[in-house]
């Protein structure tokens, strides 16, 4: 399992449900933790079932920009 953190531009508390649903729909997801206070999403996933790019695309598909992510 891999855990990655991504910063999401202009995410607020009202966005958490929309983003949570989109991220939880990605195959291989294990755990999603969203923090609207600091605009971050912590994503844990099975690297044999998904790539981090799948989660980045889900965020973009919801209309949000990714500021940065950890490696």
Secondary structure, 3 states (H helix, E strand, C coil): CEEEEEEECCCCHHHHHHHHHHHHCCCCEEEEEEECCCCEEEEEECCCCCCHHHHHHHHHHCCCCEEEECC
